[in-house]
């Protein structure tokens, strides 16, 4: 498929933009060379983007079981609310009095999400999950600094954690201490006790964890960290499994980031849009990025927390994502939020049971919202790897699950069906997985060659990773 730059010819154009209705301004430093823009007709342009759209695979096209990513259906009412003129046509520099509805939406979102998570205050500035992690760690750092406890320089991270956890901790200036998982996939409590001390700033953890298991020792884990003087950070990537059922704040966590673009149903992927909202307990609220919304009886106002760490992003966050999340929470309500979580857990356990007929599970069930299969035995027996199974799924119109993660599981495939998939869909998908297991034993070369029905065959992924072509270079 040709790039848009490789289509058309000089002189071809289309007229889509209305005439300029404001005075033109000459820049003080104009371009010395014209922009390298494609010259295409309207017909060529529409055909190009229609062809691209046909190559995109999303939840509207088929099963999309990315573990820890919560790629679920996004109700269209969320889009309608985000597109209301009073939300979509505002400017962040407007006076407070002209955006009272928007400030009320931010305040309501903070209150409702705080109720779901067990947190007392919230900021919506972080643009995505890892940005939220970084923000939460800066809050922890500011808390210890404010107490003149500069010796607390270490963040404890389990070996099954999301890769962004240790990266965020290092960016915040901490030293990372990894602790192992036990045979059950949960935190090794004795290893944790050995790791904590006067230099412990905090612990980063998600529960249920990355292998889809709710840690039965969670209260002991958070107490151990607190007794050592540290704080507990909750990675909200897996909140979809427990929202409305159990609250991270009640588990003993002091700060949390939420992936509003996952758990609370904004379409995501391809780099955005996102929102990594950060909630915290009262002890950390004075350090939140500012401004935050406050209501004093006369209206809603933007105020600066007393010991704010400063801005994490211009203005107030990705507002449209917050409106979508608020709509989702209000639509589902007190009964619907936990029902979604319970259905996510039910669906994951259903698929885990079906697939365990032939595939080895990394950890015994029951699981929560996702589960991890270990295909090492299959690879040893047939030569077909997790990569081969994933490529085989493409020929059946199924997006592959998360691969080779977590790193503590060899030949891992992590599956998260979410609550929005029907039993018929899951049965069909399980049938494909079981069929591919048979193909691996009877005709392994077929899987080595897969995919064969997609627009692009199997790529040289190592070459693409090491020698990426990130921009178009026009030919003379």
Buried (B, 14 or more C-beta within 10 A) or exposed (E): EEEBBEBBEEEBBEEEEEEEEEEEEEEEEEEEEEEEEBBBBEEBBEEBEEEEEEEEBEBEEBBBBBBBBBBBBBBEEBBEBBEEEEBEEBEEEEEEEEBEEBBBBBBBBBEBBBBBBBBBBBBBBBBBBBBBBBBBBBBBBBBBBEEEEEEBEBBBBBBBBBEBBBBBBEBBEBEBBEBEBEEBBBBBBEBBBEBBBEBBBBBBBBBBBBBBBBBEBBEBBBEBBBEBBBBBBBBBBBBBBBBBBBBBBEBBBBBBBBBBBBBBBBBBBEEBBBBBBBBBBEEBBBBBBBBBBBEEEEEBBBEEBEBBBEEBBEBBBBBBBBBBBBBBBBBBEEEBBBBBBBBBBBBBBBBBBBBBEBBEBBBEBBBBBBBBBBBBEBBEEBEBBBBBBBBBBBBBBBBBBBBBBBEBBEBBBBBBBBBBBEEEBBEBBBEBBBEBBEBBEEEBEBBBBBBEEBEEEBEEEEEEEEEEEEEEEEEE
